[in-house]
């Protein structure tokens, strides 16, 4: 995934006199007055001074410098054995002056090139970017084999081209048939449901626990944003002889994925014994109903 480039000029480096094995004791007010006279802290204009010369992302606290005062981000620092600017040793010198300035600078979201207009303090940046609506979408298929990333508009074309085995059923009320649920090991069953002008992905995941117990997790996710997902309710229902097991919830957005919901059992959960009560010759039918949420 390409990294966004800050809007400021490249190659501009703030040099602070180094103190071997010690933090640089320059006051923030002195640094601001010396480098950015007449400007107020907390503006994105200062963010370019924190640009990493390697990846052009931002070097955020804790900020380390070489003996000549050049900084580099933590991610790139772990891969380097010399300063990329002066080729000198990196050392372990903490740049407290830059850290104090960073505390009041508003940094652009790393997905600003994708349309995000948010500017944030460095303490808020990571949390925002983890849930940013402009963050690239990943392939919603369960498992880690597909590494595709792209925009929301590209998700369905990707699924139709790269995951052709997934069946799509039309309508808000369908039956999701999982065949051969007695297969050993971890298994995933996936199907698409199209209704109300949207596409939903139905996932049944079987996990084998350490104690040998097999657990099933059924969940629905929307090929759409979090806000769009809030407009729907899905209902899963298992029917057997004088038995019924149901689950109803809002679908997950594929931006969030399903793993956190499965980990917290925020979905339809049942074990092998329950599955056998509703299965027919090793096949399990799950009634899936999508409705528009009344507000």
Beta strands, then each sheet from edge to edge (+ up, - down):
strand 1: 64-65
strand 2: 93-94
strand 3: 107-108
strand 4: 119-120
strand 5: 137-138
strand 6: 149-150
strand 7: 168-170
strand 8: 173-178
strand 9: 187-195
strand 10: 198-208
strand 11: 214-222
strand 12: 232-240
strand 13: 243-249
strand 14: 252-253
strand 15: 268-271
strand 16: 284-292
sheet 1: 1+ 2-
sheet 2: 3+ 4-
sheet 3: 5+ 6-
sheet 4: 7+ 9+ 10- 11+ 14+
sheet 5: 7+ 9+ 10- 11+ 15-
sheet 6: 8+ 16- 12+ 13-
end
